[in-house]
Amino acid sequence: MTFCLGIKTKYGIVGLSDTRITSGSETTTSKKVYTVNKEKHSFFIMTSGLRSVRDKAITYFSETIEERDDQFNKLYKAVNEFGDQIKRVAKEDKEHLEEAGLSFNLFSIIGGQLEHDKSPKLYLLYPQGNWIEIRRGTPFVIIGNSGGGNPVLKRSLSYDETLDYALKCAFLSFDATRISANDVDFPIDTVILENDTYNIIEKRFNQQELEHISEFWNGRLREAIRELPAEVLKKAFEKDTPTEKALL
């Protein structure tokens, strides 16, 4: 399984992905982020699904970027092109994969800003090649293992937050997923794109670097639970009187 997250705020885009690859009983580490940084032309792709499908689609797409990069002046055009390459791989491999009992299920998060984009854009691309744009109403998207990390983001994140705040939320979302799933783990890769900079900053973090943040968060959660204004819940421990039992 995978954890890949993209967040769009008024200041730019934050992306975060884990690096764990699980194949049967074996686990390895591999990068799940592909980035392009050129003059007024920066974007990233994060994927969740079969690694072989991902690598083949990225290879085809990379060749297209090298040969026809100047034709993509808005991000949605690059998203359409990557979708076409996924459909190309589907024509070549989908039938054989399904005969082997494997699902053709490559989901992608694509974020960036190209020359004619007024601001950075963020998209979720489906295996069928269609997409949706991530907007301010729900300014994030997770692919892969999404259950554990959603609550943190829904409770804390809004479109108006800074990129620094968004990155903290992204890490806590990953950390919650990591704790509840054994197929999501460190190291993690982050990508940051500020508005109109056309330069994606990419970094990798290991568990030792970030463990103190997890411990801090765990401690604060325990403190918050102890301090909850939950006097009404004490009723759960009170024994019912005979009259109350009769009413039940």
TORTIVO-424770 format. One record per residue (C-alpha): residue in three letters; y, x, z. Coordinates in pm, whole numbers, plus 50000, padded with zeros to 5 digits. Each point is the difference from the previous one (the first is absolute). Layout:
BEGIN
["ALA", [Y, X, Z]];
...
REM end
This chain:
BEGIN
["MET", [50000, 50000, 50000]];
["THR", [50364, 50099, 49969]];
["PHE", [50334, 49946, 50169]];
["CYS", [50300, 50017, 49766]];
["LEU", [50336, 49853, 50094]];
["GLY", [50329, 49961, 49818]];
["ILE", [50324, 49886, 50166]];
["LYS", [50327, 49912, 49825]];
["THR", [50325, 49992, 50193]];
["LYS", [50365, 49983, 49896]];
["TYR", [50007, 50380, 50020]];
["GLY", [49695, 50085, 49791]];
["ILE", [49621, 50011, 50016]];
["VAL", [49744, 50140, 50245]];
["GLY", [49635, 50047, 49912]];
["LEU", [49705, 50110, 50214]];
["SER", [49632, 50045, 49925]];
["ASP", [49695, 50134, 50176]];
["THR", [49773, 50252, 49829]];
["ARG", [49651, 49900, 50109]];
["ILE", [49741, 49943, 49729]];
["THR", [49673, 49836, 50104]];
["SER", [49693, 50015, 49778]];
["GLY", [49689, 49866, 50168]];
["SER", [49962, 50197, 50323]];
["GLU", [50223, 50286, 49880]];
["THR", [50373, 50033, 50060]];
["THR", [50242, 50234, 49827]];
["THR", [50377, 50046, 49975]];
["SER", [50186, 49941, 49677]];
["LYS", [50357, 49926, 49898]];
["LYS", [50072, 49639, 49901]];
["VAL", [50361, 50044, 49889]];
["TYR", [50113, 50100, 49649]];
["THR", [50370, 50087, 49964]];
["VAL", [50238, 50065, 49714]];
["ASN", [50339, 50166, 50060]];
["LYS", [50225, 50052, 49700]];
["GLU", [50371, 49963, 49934]];
["LYS", [50092, 49639, 50080]];
["HIS", [49631, 49919, 49985]];
["SER", [49798, 49993, 50323]];
["PHE", [49706, 49786, 50105]];
["PHE", [49669, 50007, 50185]];
["ILE", [49666, 49823, 49966]];
["MET", [49763, 49934, 50291]];
["THR", [49660, 49848, 49933]];
["SER", [49715, 49825, 50178]];
["GLY", [49663, 49954, 49832]];
["LEU", [49737, 50200, 49817]];
["ARG", [50101, 50365, 49983]];
["SER", [49853, 50047, 49653]];
["VAL", [50208, 49713, 49863]];
["ARG", [50311, 50133, 50168]];
["ASP", [49956, 50355, 49868]];
["LYS", [49934, 49885, 49645]];
["ALA", [50296, 49760, 49991]];
["ILE", [50233, 50264, 50149]];
["THR", [49880, 50256, 49742]];
["TYR", [50070, 49763, 49711]];
["PHE", [50334, 49903, 50150]];
["SER", [50104, 50364, 50057]];
["GLU", [49944, 50073, 49633]];
["THR", [50217, 49704, 49906]];
["ILE", [50280, 50119, 50229]];
["GLU", [49986, 50347, 49846]];
["GLU", [50015, 49865, 49645]];
["ARG", [50232, 49696, 50035]];
["ASP", [50190, 50048, 50323]];
["ASP", [50336, 49918, 49841]];
["GLN", [49881, 49649, 49916]];
["PHE", [49987, 49902, 50368]];
["ASN", [50353, 49936, 50126]];
["LYS", [49910, 49725, 50248]];
["LEU", [49716, 50013, 50247]];
["TYR", [49839, 49674, 49891]];
["LYS", [49935, 50159, 49658]];
["ALA", [49807, 50283, 50164]];
["VAL", [49812, 49744, 50211]];
["ASN", [49906, 49810, 49684]];
["GLU", [49876, 50322, 49843]];
["PHE", [49785, 50091, 50300]];
["GLY", [49863, 49646, 49994]];
["ASP", [49907, 50052, 49634]];
["GLN", [49816, 50319, 50089]];
["ILE", [49805, 49818, 50272]];
["LYS", [49903, 49736, 49745]];
["ARG", [49893, 50281, 49767]];
["VAL", [49774, 50141, 50269]];
["ALA", [49865, 49650, 50065]];
["LYS", [49898, 49966, 49635]];
["GLU", [49825, 50335, 50015]];
["ASP", [49834, 49984, 50341]];
["LYS", [50010, 49656, 50165]];
["GLU", [49674, 49869, 49854]];
["HIS", [49809, 50314, 50094]];
["LEU", [50147, 50006, 50351]];
["GLU", [49908, 49638, 50064]];
["GLU", [49648, 50061, 49870]];
["ALA", [49976, 50269, 50269]];
["GLY", [50121, 49754, 50267]];
["LEU", [50355, 50140, 50023]];
["SER", [50315, 49787, 49983]];
["PHE", [50287, 50091, 49770]];
["ASN", [50271, 49962, 50262]];
["LEU", [50288, 50244, 49960]];
["PHE", [50314, 49878, 50178]];
["SER", [50320, 50205, 49976]];
["ILE", [50335, 50029, 50173]];
["ILE", [50267, 50140, 49770]];
["GLY", [50347, 50085, 50124]];
["GLY", [50293, 50189, 49857]];
["GLN", [50325, 49997, 49810]];
["LEU", [50051, 50073, 49632]];
["GLU", [50322, 50057, 49811]];
["HIS", [50093, 49634, 49938]];
["ASP", [49877, 49859, 50332]];
["LYS", [50294, 49899, 50217]];
["SER", [49800, 50084, 50311]];
["PRO", [49646, 50116, 50086]];
["LYS", [49727, 49747, 49920]];
["LEU", [49662, 49936, 50161]];
["TYR", [49704, 49828, 49832]];
["LEU", [49645, 49894, 50078]];
["LEU", [49778, 50039, 49692]];
["TYR", [49672, 49807, 49986]];
["PRO", [49675, 50118, 49834]];
["GLN", [50060, 49752, 49716]];
["GLY", [50326, 50178, 49909]];
["ASN", [50242, 49734, 50126]];
["TRP", [50250, 50072, 50277]];
["ILE", [50245, 49862, 50253]];
["GLU", [50324, 50157, 50122]];
["ILE", [50044, 50057, 50374]];
["ARG", [50337, 49860, 50106]];
["ARG", [50211, 49962, 50313]];
["GLY", [49828, 49684, 50127]];
["THR", [49680, 50190, 50079]];
["PRO", [50104, 50361, 49944]];
["PHE", [49660, 50167, 50023]];
["VAL", [49656, 50000, 49845]];
["ILE", [49666, 50144, 50117]];
["ILE", [49692, 50062, 49788]];
["GLY", [49656, 50085, 50133]];
["ASN", [49944, 49930, 50368]];
["SER", [50298, 49778, 50080]];
["GLY", [49895, 49792, 50301]];
["GLY", [50083, 50237, 50283]];
["GLY", [50335, 50118, 49870]];
["ASN", [50158, 49669, 49899]];
["PRO", [50103, 49873, 50346]];
["VAL", [50210, 50309, 50079]];
["LEU", [50198, 49962, 49680]];
["LYS", [50043, 49623, 50020]];
["ARG", [50129, 50024, 50357]];
["SER", [50235, 50296, 49955]];
["LEU", [50108, 50060, 49642]];
["SER", [50286, 49854, 49797]];
["TYR", [50166, 50091, 49672]];
["ASP", [50315, 50126, 50174]];
["GLU", [49829, 50278, 50198]];
["THR", [50061, 50371, 49942]];
["LEU", [49739, 50214, 49826]];
["ASP", [49944, 50187, 50326]];
["TYR", [49920, 49674, 50179]];
["ALA", [49781, 49885, 49710]];
["LEU", [49800, 50324, 50014]];
["LYS", [49938, 49953, 50372]];
["CYS", [49875, 49647, 49931]];
["ALA", [49782, 50134, 49720]];
["PHE", [49836, 50253, 50229]];
["LEU", [49937, 49745, 50275]];
["SER", [49848, 49767, 49741]];
["PHE", [49768, 50278, 49883]];
["ASP", [49917, 50095, 50360]];
["ALA", [49905, 49642, 50088]];
["THR", [49773, 49990, 49695]];
["ARG", [49847, 50339, 50079]];
["ILE", [49909, 49890, 50351]];
["SER", [49829, 49683, 49879]];
["ALA", [49824, 50142, 49691]];
["ASN", [49776, 50305, 49965]];
["ASP", [50070, 50038, 49626]];
["VAL", [50376, 50072, 50033]];
["ASP", [50113, 50332, 50144]];
["PHE", [50221, 50308, 49994]];
["PRO", [50145, 50196, 49831]];
["ILE", [50267, 49766, 49865]];
["ASP", [50236, 50047, 49707]];
["THR", [50355, 49862, 50004]];
["VAL", [50249, 49946, 49719]];
["ILE", [50371, 49929, 50047]];
["LEU", [50242, 49894, 49727]];
["GLU", [50364, 49940, 50091]];
["ASN", [50218, 49784, 49777]];
["ASP", [50134, 50175, 49689]];
["THR", [49861, 50344, 50092]];
["TYR", [49723, 49995, 49737]];
["ASN", [49802, 50238, 50216]];
["ILE", [49685, 49906, 50190]];
["ILE", [49938, 50209, 50312]];
["GLU", [49628, 50033, 50067]];
["LYS", [49848, 50134, 50324]];
["ARG", [49658, 50018, 50166]];
["PHE", [49939, 49961, 50374]];
["ASN", [49685, 50070, 50200]];
["GLN", [49888, 49830, 50319]];
["GLN", [50110, 50280, 50231]];
["GLU", [50360, 49968, 49880]];
["LEU", [50020, 49627, 50070]];
["GLU", [49762, 49945, 50291]];
["HIS", [50284, 50002, 50254]];
["ILE", [50158, 49701, 49820]];
["SER", [49676, 49802, 50030]];
["GLU", [49978, 50083, 50371]];
["PHE", [50365, 49904, 50055]];
["TRP", [49948, 49667, 49822]];
["ASN", [49683, 49922, 50195]];
["GLY", [50180, 50067, 50326]];
["ARG", [50296, 49782, 49908]];
["LEU", [49769, 49715, 49899]];
["ARG", [49825, 50010, 50337]];
["GLU", [50337, 50001, 50179]];
["ALA", [50122, 49706, 49792]];
["ILE", [49687, 49799, 50082]];
["ARG", [50049, 50062, 50372]];
["GLU", [50365, 49893, 49976]];
["LEU", [49942, 49684, 49796]];
["PRO", [50186, 49697, 50146]];
["ALA", [49672, 49811, 50018]];
["GLU", [50005, 49829, 50338]];
["VAL", [49877, 49680, 49841]];
["LEU", [49670, 50170, 49912]];
["LYS", [49916, 50030, 50372]];
["LYS", [49899, 49635, 49982]];
["ALA", [49688, 50122, 49821]];
["PHE", [49877, 50149, 50330]];
["GLU", [50074, 49698, 50221]];
["LYS", [49708, 49785, 50107]];
["ASP", [50036, 49635, 49907]];
["THR", [50037, 49741, 50276]];
["PRO", [49755, 49706, 50003]];
["THR", [50271, 49774, 49855]];
["GLU", [50069, 50244, 49714]];
["LYS", [49628, 50030, 49925]];
["ALA", [49975, 49622, 49977]];
["LEU", [50287, 49994, 49751]];
["LEU", [49820, 50258, 49783]];
REM end
